[in-house]
Amino acid sequence: MNHSLQHNAETIFRDVSEHHSRTALVLGGGGSTGNAWLIGVIAGLFGAGLDVTTADLTIGTSAGSTAAAQLAGATPTELLADILSAVPQQRTGAVGSDRARVPVRQVADHMARTSRIIGAASDAADMRRRMGAAALDMDAASDGSWQAQWRATVAARLPSQSWPERTVLITAVDAHTGEPVVFDRRSGVDLTDAVAASCASGLPYGIGDSRYIDGGYRSNAENADLAAGYARVLVLSPFGGRSRVPGEWGLDLATQINELRAGGSKVHSIFPDNSSEHMFGANAMDLSLRPPAARAGYDQGRALAEQLTEFWR
């Protein structure tokens, strides 16, 4: 065989082989308890000998973006230990002081407000524009002090402030235009700022002259469509794949998984089990539920490790 032809054939074979061996880890949004559950699942797999943090691609949305950034700077075991050793928090929403009830009421108000926006939207693009405009209106009425506080809060959660060398994508939405945004290490945006933007579910987060809102509004809480072209895709969804937008928009996780499979990807998804569902949704920001959410995730990870090892490797 001609040397150049042989070289080209070897290059094509290598490219095809790499395409068929690439892995993607999708970390969906789900509030504070969702973040703890994600860490728990990954720590459970890790403890059983399966390290999915070595994925060729990690996609993080909202609470999943925090998990993706945390896993870039610490081991799953270390992150789990931090959650379990945290000072116990008073259960929000329990009978007691008004202060204990405020977070649950704020979550309920936020869900009601955004549900009205979704209901008024004609399609996904319109929904994103409306969400962005509403966030900007709220920002205009604020004193602006929350931005620095929010950045400091996010930074304190991250073991490292640097983007990892491996590919990590963090989703957001441009509040001014409603356009989907995906940050990575080549975006010229600090990792802390990218995560803060992806988690901005109320007021918009500013980076330079731009403002951003939660990455969950890009398509769904998982944004698994960004894993197109990867051979094996593992999706961790604290919200259990549920979607708040109309089914005819085709943004739900099931539709995204079907499209990935149609493109040749093998996909496996993990949802919280039935016994732990009460820790998500309306209770997603209850800090007292972080340890049990992490333990539930850990138990699931351990139980699924053998099955997933065959899938992942």
ZIURSUL-V682747 format. One record per helix or strand. SS is the DSSP state (H for helix, E for strand). FROM is the first residue (numbers start at 0). TO is the last residue. If there is no record, write none. Layout:
# ZIURSUL-V682747
ss: <SS,SS>
from: <FROM,FROM>
to: <TO,TO>
This chain:
# ZIURSUL-V682747
ss: <H,E,H,H,E,H,H,H,H,H,E,E,H,E,E,H,H,E,H,H,E,H,H,H>
from: <2,22,30,51,56,62,75,97,123,145,166,179,190,204,209,214,223,231,246,252,265,273,280,286>
to: <20,26,46,53,59,70,84,119,139,156,173,182,197,206,213,216,226,236,248,261,270,278,282,311>
